[in-house]
Amino acid sequence: AGCEKEPSSYMWIYIFLGNMLRGIGETPITPLGISYLDDFAQEEDVPVYVACLHTIAMLGPMFGFLLGSLCAKLYVDIGFVDLGSISITPQDSRWVGAWWLGFLIGGVTSFLAALPFCFLPKSLKKPEKANNDKTSYALLENMGTTRNKLTPGKLKPRNQLIYPFLSDFYTSLKKVLSNRMYFTLLCCSLLQFSSFIGFLTYKPKYMEQQYGQSTSKSNFLIGLTSLPPVGIGIFLGGLIMKKYKMSIIGATKFAFTMSFLAYVTTLLHFFVGCENHVVAGMTVSYE
């Protein structure tokens, strides 16, 4: 009854805005990069290029976990207090690592990595033999032809003239979601990434609680054991598709087989684990 509620910290707002800016900056790389590869690269080489793109994208979280492991070993007030006066160690439950240091390092690295994009040409040269049978390229050509043939008597409504982007976006979104194959792939990806993100988010805390590991060591083990196999799997999948020149149906069968094997292997997690710790007031009474 004598406790007073302390004012909450609004530091999360800065983290929220930082993640929003990061998402805005990095999102165009994947869809535009894949579209360009699909339009202008040779058809048999596209799976390998896309696999390389996703494999490199998986290296980022891996190095992020390793960086987080390093920062967690440093005291939160590093640079502001005398570290010799700190009497606790990272194994102590009261230890708080320098969680903020990783954001500074990651932000500076992202800024330096973005500088080369400023020197890219405004328009990329088309290859001599453009692959006109690709869907995205043909769609762009069709949209351009339709707009050129638009007569004054068939002008769009005023709201579409004011918001042409929203009108085109709605039309494209409707066409994409009406594609049964793409919609099915979207649902599968949603389920897969939801489970993977949950597994990746709570596994470090599970290792801390069940195996008595520090935050630093848990992040190190996650980054070293969980993410590299995913990157290797993506790259090998691209190589297999290139070697056997799989069609859409062949790639679907291949994806189904691998997903089923992954599901069967994941069932083994139910047979591995530890009993919950006895916590007074939660699992047992104080008496």
C-alpha positions as CSV (number, residue, x, y, z in Angstrom):
1,A,0.0,0.0,0.0
2,G,2.9,2.3,0.6
3,C,4.4,1.8,-2.8
4,E,4.0,4.6,-5.3
5,K,3.8,4.0,-9.0
6,E,6.9,5.2,-10.7
7,P,6.5,7.2,-14.0
8,S,7.0,4.9,-17.0
9,S,9.8,5.5,-19.5
10,Y,9.0,6.7,-23.0
11,M,12.2,5.4,-24.4
12,W,10.2,2.9,-26.4
13,I,8.9,5.7,-28.6
14,Y,12.5,6.2,-30.0
15,I,12.9,2.5,-30.6
16,F,9.5,2.4,-32.3
17,L,10.4,5.4,-34.6
18,G,13.8,3.9,-35.4
19,N,12.3,0.6,-36.4
20,M,9.7,2.3,-38.5
21,L,12.4,4.3,-40.4
22,R,14.5,1.2,-40.8
23,G,11.5,-0.7,-42.3
24,I,10.8,2.2,-44.7
25,G,14.4,2.2,-45.9
26,E,14.9,-1.5,-46.3
27,T,11.5,-2.7,-47.6
28,P,12.1,-1.6,-51.2
29,I,15.2,-3.7,-51.5
30,T,13.4,-7.0,-51.5
31,P,10.4,-6.5,-53.8
32,L,12.2,-4.2,-56.3
33,G,15.4,-6.3,-56.2
34,I,13.5,-9.6,-56.8
35,S,11.4,-8.0,-59.6
36,Y,14.5,-6.7,-61.4
37,L,16.1,-10.1,-61.1
38,D,13.0,-11.9,-62.4
39,D,12.7,-9.5,-65.3
40,F,16.2,-9.2,-66.6
41,A,18.1,-12.3,-65.4
42,Q,18.1,-15.6,-67.2
43,E,15.2,-17.8,-66.0
44,E,17.4,-20.6,-64.8
45,D,19.6,-18.3,-62.8
46,V,16.8,-16.4,-61.0
47,P,16.4,-19.0,-58.1
48,V,20.1,-18.8,-57.3
49,Y,20.1,-15.0,-57.3
50,V,17.0,-14.8,-55.1
51,A,18.4,-17.5,-52.8
52,C,21.6,-15.4,-52.4
53,L,19.6,-12.3,-51.6
54,H,17.6,-14.1,-48.9
55,T,20.7,-15.8,-47.5
56,I,22.5,-12.5,-47.1
57,A,19.4,-11.2,-45.4
58,M,19.7,-14.0,-42.9
59,L,23.3,-13.1,-42.0
60,G,22.1,-9.8,-40.6
61,P,20.1,-11.2,-37.7
62,M,22.9,-13.7,-37.1
63,F,25.5,-10.9,-36.6
64,G,22.9,-8.9,-34.7
65,F,22.6,-11.7,-32.1
66,L,26.4,-11.9,-31.9
67,L,26.6,-8.1,-31.4
68,G,23.8,-8.3,-28.8
69,S,25.8,-11.0,-27.0
70,L,28.9,-8.7,-27.0
71,C,26.9,-5.7,-25.8
72,A,25.2,-7.7,-23.1
73,K,28.6,-8.4,-21.5
74,L,29.2,-4.7,-21.1
75,Y,27.5,-2.8,-18.2
76,V,24.6,-0.6,-19.2
77,D,26.3,2.6,-18.0
78,I,29.6,1.9,-19.7
79,G,31.4,5.2,-20.3
80,F,29.6,6.9,-17.5
81,V,30.6,5.0,-14.4
82,D,33.8,3.3,-13.1
83,L,33.5,-0.3,-14.2
84,G,35.9,-1.2,-11.3
85,S,33.2,-0.3,-8.8
86,I,30.7,-2.7,-10.3
87,S,30.4,-5.7,-7.9
88,I,28.1,-7.8,-10.0
89,T,28.8,-10.0,-13.0
90,P,26.7,-10.8,-16.1
91,Q,25.6,-14.0,-14.4
92,D,23.9,-12.0,-11.7
93,S,20.1,-11.5,-12.2
94,R,20.5,-7.8,-11.4
95,W,22.9,-7.3,-14.3
96,V,21.7,-5.0,-17.2
97,G,23.8,-5.1,-20.3
98,A,24.5,-2.2,-22.7
99,W,21.4,-2.8,-24.8
100,W,21.6,0.7,-26.3
101,L,25.0,0.2,-27.8
102,G,23.8,-2.2,-30.5
103,F,21.4,0.3,-31.8
104,L,24.1,2.9,-32.3
105,I,26.5,0.4,-34.0
106,G,23.6,-0.9,-36.2
107,G,22.5,2.6,-37.1
108,V,25.9,3.8,-38.1
109,T,26.5,0.7,-40.1
110,S,23.2,1.0,-41.9
111,F,24.0,4.6,-42.8
112,L,27.3,3.7,-44.2
113,A,25.8,0.8,-46.2
114,A,23.2,3.1,-47.7
115,L,25.8,5.6,-49.1
116,P,26.6,3.5,-52.2
117,F,23.0,3.6,-53.3
118,C,23.4,7.3,-53.8
119,F,25.8,6.7,-56.6
120,L,23.6,4.3,-58.6
121,P,22.3,5.6,-61.9
122,K,18.9,7.0,-62.1
123,S,17.8,4.5,-64.7
124,L,19.2,1.1,-65.4
125,K,19.9,-0.1,-68.9
126,K,17.7,-2.8,-70.3
127,P,19.3,-5.9,-71.6
128,E,19.5,-6.4,-75.4
129,K,17.0,-9.2,-75.2
130,A,14.3,-8.2,-72.7
131,N,12.4,-11.2,-71.3
132,N,8.9,-10.0,-72.3
133,D,7.2,-13.2,-71.1
134,K,7.8,-12.3,-67.5
135,T,4.7,-11.3,-65.6
136,S,5.9,-8.1,-63.9
137,Y,7.5,-6.8,-67.1
138,A,4.4,-7.5,-69.2
139,L,2.2,-5.9,-66.6
140,L,4.2,-2.7,-66.7
141,E,4.1,-2.6,-70.4
142,N,0.3,-3.3,-70.4
143,M,-0.3,-0.5,-67.9
144,G,1.7,2.0,-69.9
145,T,-0.1,1.1,-73.2
146,T,-3.5,1.4,-71.5
147,R,-2.7,4.9,-70.1
148,N,-1.4,6.1,-73.5
149,K,-4.7,4.9,-75.2
150,L,-6.9,6.7,-72.6
151,T,-9.1,9.1,-74.5
152,P,-10.5,12.3,-73.1
153,G,-14.0,10.9,-73.2
154,K,-13.0,8.1,-70.9
155,L,-11.4,10.2,-68.2
156,K,-11.1,8.7,-64.8
157,P,-13.3,10.0,-62.0
158,R,-12.0,13.0,-60.1
159,N,-11.1,11.0,-57.0
160,Q,-8.9,8.7,-59.1
161,L,-7.3,11.7,-60.7
162,I,-6.5,13.2,-57.3
163,Y,-5.4,9.8,-55.9
164,P,-4.0,7.9,-58.9
165,F,-1.6,6.0,-56.7
166,L,-4.3,4.7,-54.4
167,S,-6.5,3.7,-57.4
168,D,-3.6,1.8,-59.1
169,F,-2.6,0.2,-55.8
170,Y,-6.2,-1.1,-55.2
171,T,-6.4,-2.5,-58.7
172,S,-3.0,-4.3,-58.3
173,L,-3.8,-5.6,-54.9
174,K,-7.1,-7.0,-56.1
175,K,-5.4,-8.8,-58.9
176,V,-2.7,-10.2,-56.7
177,L,-5.0,-11.4,-54.0
178,S,-7.3,-13.0,-56.6
179,N,-4.4,-15.2,-57.7
180,R,-5.1,-18.5,-55.9
181,M,-1.5,-19.7,-56.1
182,Y,-0.1,-16.5,-54.7
183,F,-2.7,-16.3,-52.0
184,T,-1.9,-19.8,-50.9
185,L,1.8,-19.0,-50.8
186,L,1.0,-15.9,-48.8
187,C,-0.9,-17.9,-46.2
188,C,1.9,-20.6,-46.0
189,S,4.5,-17.9,-45.5
190,L,2.4,-16.2,-42.8
191,L,2.2,-19.5,-40.8
192,Q,5.8,-20.3,-41.3
193,F,7.2,-16.9,-40.3
194,S,4.8,-16.6,-37.3
195,S,6.1,-19.9,-35.8
196,F,9.7,-19.0,-36.7
197,I,9.5,-15.6,-35.1
198,G,7.9,-16.9,-32.0
199,F,10.6,-19.6,-31.7
200,L,13.4,-17.1,-32.2
201,T,11.9,-14.6,-29.8
202,Y,11.3,-16.8,-26.8
203,K,14.2,-19.3,-27.2
204,P,16.8,-17.1,-25.6
205,K,14.6,-16.5,-22.5
206,Y,13.9,-20.3,-22.3
207,M,17.6,-21.0,-22.3
208,E,18.2,-18.4,-19.6
209,Q,15.5,-19.8,-17.4
210,Q,15.9,-23.6,-18.0
211,Y,19.6,-23.9,-18.4
212,G,20.9,-21.0,-16.2
213,Q,22.6,-19.2,-19.1
214,S,23.4,-15.5,-19.2
215,T,21.7,-13.2,-21.7
216,S,25.0,-12.8,-23.5
217,K,25.6,-16.5,-23.9
218,S,22.0,-17.2,-24.9
219,N,22.1,-14.6,-27.7
220,F,25.5,-15.9,-28.8
221,L,24.2,-19.5,-29.1
222,I,21.0,-18.4,-30.9
223,G,22.9,-16.4,-33.5
224,L,25.5,-19.2,-34.0
225,T,23.1,-22.2,-34.2
226,S,19.7,-21.2,-35.3
227,L,20.1,-18.7,-38.2
228,P,23.0,-20.1,-40.2
229,P,21.1,-23.3,-41.0
230,V,18.2,-21.3,-42.3
231,G,20.5,-19.3,-44.6
232,I,22.2,-22.5,-45.8
233,G,18.8,-24.1,-46.5
234,I,17.7,-21.1,-48.6
235,F,20.8,-21.2,-50.7
236,L,20.7,-25.0,-51.2
237,G,17.1,-24.7,-52.2
238,G,18.0,-22.2,-54.9
239,L,20.8,-24.4,-56.2
240,I,18.4,-27.4,-56.4
241,M,15.8,-25.5,-58.3
242,K,18.5,-24.3,-60.7
243,K,19.9,-27.7,-61.3
244,Y,16.6,-29.5,-61.9
245,K,15.0,-26.4,-63.6
246,M,11.8,-26.8,-61.6
247,S,8.6,-25.4,-62.9
248,I,5.9,-23.9,-60.7
249,I,4.4,-27.3,-60.0
250,G,7.7,-28.9,-59.3
251,A,8.7,-26.1,-57.0
252,T,5.4,-26.5,-55.1
253,K,6.0,-30.2,-54.7
254,F,9.5,-29.6,-53.5
255,A,8.3,-26.9,-51.0
256,F,5.6,-29.3,-49.7
257,T,8.1,-32.1,-49.2
258,M,10.5,-29.9,-47.3
259,S,7.8,-28.3,-45.2
260,F,6.4,-31.7,-44.2
261,L,9.9,-33.0,-43.2
262,A,10.4,-29.9,-41.2
263,Y,7.1,-30.4,-39.5
264,V,7.9,-34.0,-38.6
265,T,11.3,-32.9,-37.2
266,T,9.8,-30.1,-35.2
267,L,7.5,-32.7,-33.4
268,L,10.6,-33.9,-31.7
269,H,10.6,-30.7,-29.6
270,F,7.7,-32.2,-27.6
271,F,10.0,-34.9,-26.2
272,V,12.8,-32.5,-25.2
273,G,12.7,-30.1,-22.3
274,C,13.1,-29.6,-18.6
275,E,10.7,-29.4,-15.8
276,N,9.6,-25.9,-14.6
277,H,11.5,-24.3,-11.8
278,V,9.8,-24.2,-8.4
279,V,8.9,-20.6,-7.8
280,A,7.3,-19.5,-4.5
281,G,4.0,-17.8,-5.0
282,M,3.6,-19.1,-8.6
283,T,4.1,-22.8,-8.8
284,V,4.1,-23.6,-5.1
285,S,2.8,-21.7,-2.0
286,Y,5.0,-19.7,0.2
287,E,4.6,-22.2,3.0
